[in-house]
Amino acid sequence: MSGSVSHEERLARAALTGVIEPGDELMGRQLARLGAERVWRALERDEPLPEVSAGRWAGLRLRAERATPGPDLEEMARCGGRLVCPGDWEWPGQLDDLGETRPVALWARGGCSLRFVALRSVSLVGARACTDYGGHMASELGAALAERGWTVISGAAYGIDGAAHRGALAVAGPTVAVLACGLDVAYPAGHRELLSRIAESGLLVSELPPGERPTRGRFVQRNRVIAALSRGTVVVEAALRSGSLITARRAAGLGRHLMAVPGPVTSGLSAGAHRLIRQEATLVGGADEVIELVGDMGEVADTEAGPVVPRDLLGETAGRVLDALPASGAVTVAEVARGACMAADTALARLLELGSLGFVEHVGDRWQLRHCHGRHALPSVSHVGAGA
């Protein structure tokens, strides 16, 4: 294990991950004041800490009695896992923004460095019972972000989470799943194969030691880690009471970029995302727009343009001549020159060019639009020279 954390510190934090619930502010203050070793030693010796009530202390002691930090560390090592502690080289410094609710430590499984992959990362969250549209957008965003070198972070749940992870995996990109249970617990059960794939090419991360089961409160607290790890959070699809909105509020509270993908106004699963857009989130429709917000200076979205039609390829003067021709019927060069407000010889030169490109045709001493093409006729070359 790399880093500057001592073996005793690591053992203490391993034990405390099974004693202290994720997001416990009171115990977080104790850890910040006393350090993990002293807190764990107090629990072992039944020496109550200040501010902790007798009832609370009794509950912590019951958990401490069943803590097995040594075996837990050995078990994780056998399956390619480890405990990442504050002070380790692999510890992501952005988690310190959580203050007193900072994780005691993080159990991790996978070959990637958590600190490294989290440097350029985006969280994608949303509804579990998502629509086909939501699943498609999450998958597309996950793949496009991963192709651009960004790590996709989510919670491995059904719906948007799973689609985002699969999108990143489809292009062999890194992805991190933050779980609300021990890393040896396949939850949800239907994502057992997906979790294995994430562990092979990305990372599984949890605040909880092996064997711990998910609870409602742990899902809620898991969201703060998802929000803190990344530079920004994208809500892909969410109802008004979606749990993903908790992640969104956490991200905004931490000063992270908050984004949301719009959906059909007739869909209840888009109502939460639309409310975020009205209140505080930035509307995004693709990976480029996400990266423009969370990326480094100079990483801007490509300017979107409508489809190019042949008329767009003409120079200004040629365009004015083309506009001077009526929709039907033929006119003289003088009439074209008057309509385009230019000299007759200039108008004739442009008419000859337009004729060679197939936009117009010469009928006696008059000119007219080619009837088979009209004003948006297909040119025979890819561009018109500067003189046009």
Disulfide bonds with the S-S distance in Angstrom:
none
